């Protein structure tokens, strides 16, 4: 991560202390019988943040995602979006409040063309009032999200537009699922392990795309990932879950130095993102 990116992260961290949250989780708990998958987690996310969530298998990361996207009803606690209580709302209500997500295994319509998959997502975007009679612009919608071809260009799948979604590569299907989520015109994008199955170069391309989407579309992005080293280079804040509890909520620099995180998950103290950047420059 470059020094300018670090500065941007610090500015966003400062702003996050004074900006009204886009989404808030207050003492969120999810139980499955006697198993507590999410244990009293509280977190706030503000506009424009790029936040990573890490933790060992079974830490409750995906269950937490399911809860804050309406897929899983919480056992207790509260969820607020734009200050409105969505604690027991269904997924379509979360979508109406600007929340979109992907899944660990890409969910695309395999028999439909790639372009039609994006058009399907656009049907759930809702119609905005049109401001200009001749231009037909949708107020508040970025140019890149106006139509299906624009979204395919944004995610780099224009050449695959007419192919069946089942015929493109797994990495391209992950991009397509992100495109379908973007088609709903979200403000908060939840990404669940988009690096799974990607090569090292594909992973780095994906990370750069995620950051570019945040920057160009002014999104808030929350990203679960096991590829910790890559994630730490690109996010500005990290939440660490362990056995359903939130054990850290801090900058990447501080998280990799946190003794509880090292003991519960990382195993050994990692290089900070700044140190990783220096090592890469030395090798180059």
N, C-alpha and C positions, 0 to 999 in steps of 0.2 A: 504494500500500500504506500503510495507516495506521500511526501510531506504535505502536499496540498490536500490530499484526501484525509490525512490525519487532522489537519486544521479544520476541514469541513466537518469531520466527525465531532471535534471539540465544540464547534459552533452549534451543531445540532443538539449536542448534549446539554449545552447551556440553555438553548431555546426550549428544550423539552421540559425544563423546570418551570417555565412560565406560560406554556401553551396548553390550552384545554385538551385533554386526551381525546383521541379518536375512538379508542376502545379502552375499557377498564375491566379488569377481573378483580373481584374483592373476595378473598377467602374461598376461592373456588375449590370445591371438593367433588370428586366423582368416585363412587363406590360400585363395585360389582360383587354383591354378596358381602363376604368378609374381607375382600381385597380392596384396599384403598389405592386407586390408580393415580389420582391427583389429590394431594393432601393440603388443602388450605392455601392455594397459590394466589397471590395478589401481584398484579403487574399492570402497568399503564403503557400505552403506545400512542404517540402523537404523530401528527402529519409529517411526512417526509423522512421518517426514521427507517433505517435498515438494521434490523435486529436479528441476531442468530439465536437459536435454541439448541443446546447440546446436552448430552448426558448419556449414560450407558443404556444398553437395551433394557426395556422394562422400566425406564425412569418415569414414564407417563407423558412423554413428549407428544405423541400422536393423539392420545386421549385428551390432552389439553387442547390441541388443535381442533379435535372433534367438538369439544365443548364450546370453544369461542367461535365456531362456525355454524353452530346449531345442529350438527350431526348427532351429538350426544347430549342428552339432557343432564345437567349437573345435579348431584344429590343435594348440595347446599352451596351457598354463596350467591354472588350477584355478578351479572354481566351487563355492562352499559356500553352502548354505541352512540356517540354524539350526545351523551348524557341521558339517553333513553334506555329504559330497562328492557333487555332482551333475554333475561335469564332463562325463561322456559319457552322461548320462541322457536319456531321451526326454521329450517335452512332458508326458505324463500324470504323470510323476514330479514334474516341477516344479509342476504343478497340485495334486498331492497335498501338496506342501509350501507351498501358499498363494500360488502365483504365477499371475496372470492377465494377459492383455494384449489390446490392440486392434491393428488394422492400419491402414496408410495409407488403404486403400480398405475401407470397412465390409463386414464379412462377416456377413451376416444371411441367414436363410432367407426369400427373397422371397415364396414362395407360402404360407407359413404365417402365421397371425395374429401380431400383435405379442406378445400374451400367450403364445402357444405358443413363441415364440422364447425368452422368459424361462424358461418351464417346461423347455425343453430344457437351458438352462444349469444349472438346479437339479438335473437328473439327474446332473450331474458333481460336485455338491457333496459327495456322501457323506452318510451318515446319522450324526448324533451321538446319543449316548445321551440318552434323555429323562429329565429329572430329576423332572418333576412328572406324576403320573398323570393328573390332570384337565386341567391346562393344556396339556400336551404340548409344553412349551418345549424347544427344542434348546439345550443348554448351550453358552454361548460365542458364540452367533449373535446379532448385533444385531437388534432388532425390525424394522428397516427391510429386512432381508434374509430374513425368515422365509418369505415366499411371493411368488409372482409379482405379485399386485396391489400389495403393499407396495413392491416394487422399481420397478414402473411409476410409482407415486406419487412415489417418491424422485427419479426422473429426469424427471418431468413428462410422462409419456406415457399417463396413465390414460385419457384421452379417445380414444386411438388403439388401445386394447387389442384390439378385434375386427377392425381393418383388416389386410389383408395387408401384411407388412413392405415389400413392393415398391411399395406405394401411398403410403407416407408420404414426406415430403421427405428430401433427402439429409442435412440437419442432424439430423432426427429419427432417421434410420438410424444416425448416429454415436452419438446418445444410446442407441439400442437396443443397439448393440454394447457400449457401456459397461455397460448393464444386464445383458446376457448374461454379461459378465465378472464383474460383481458377484454374479451368481447362483451362481457357484462358491465364494462366501464367501472371497475372497482376503485375504491380509495384505499382499501386494505387488502393486500395480496398475501395469502398464506401458502408457502411452498414447503411440501413435505418430502424431504430426501430426494431432490431432483438429481442428485449426483449418482444415485444408485445405477450401476451398470455402465457408467460412462468411462471412457479412457481418460488419462491424465490431461491430454490436450482438450478433449471435449468438456471436461470439468472446468478448466480454466475459462474456456469460451462461455460456458454457462454462467459462471460467476460474473464475468464481465457484462453479460447480457442482463443479469439480474440488477446489477448496479446501474446500468444504463437505463433500464426501464424505470427504476426508482427516480433517477435524475430527470429524465425527459418527460415522464408522465406525472411527476410529483406524487408518487405512490408512497404509502407506508408498506414496507415488506417485512414479513416475519418468516424466517427461513430455518427449518429444522434440517440438520445435516450431521452425518457421521464423518464426512471429510473435513475434519476440524481445522487442519492447517490452512486449507483454502478458504474456509468460511471466515476464519479469524483475520485474514488479509483484507476481506471486503466489507465486513459488517462494522458498525460503530458501537454497538452494545450487544452484550451476550447475556442470556439467561441460562443458568445451568440447573437442570432438574436431576434429582437423585431420589429414588424410592418415592416418587410422587411429590417430593418437597422441593421448593425453590431454595437452592443453597447459595446462589450468587446471581447478582444482577449488576453488571459493571462493564467497563470498557474491556476490549480484548487484552490490552496491556496488563490490566489488573487481574483479570480472570486467570490467566496462565500462571500468575504468581500466588494465587489463592490456595493456601494449604488444604482447605477442605475439598476444593475442586480437584487438586492433585491427588489426594488420597482416594476420593470417590470415583474418579473417572480418568484423569490424564495419566496417572501412574508416575510420571516424572515431570519435572518442571520443563515447560516448552520454551522455545525462543519466542520472544514477543514479535508481533507483526513487524515492528520497526527493525528488529534484529534480522528477521527473515528477509526483509527487503534489502538490508545491507549485504547479507550473504549472497543474494542473487546478483547484486551489482558487482560484487567482488569476483564471482565466477564469470560473469559476462566480460 
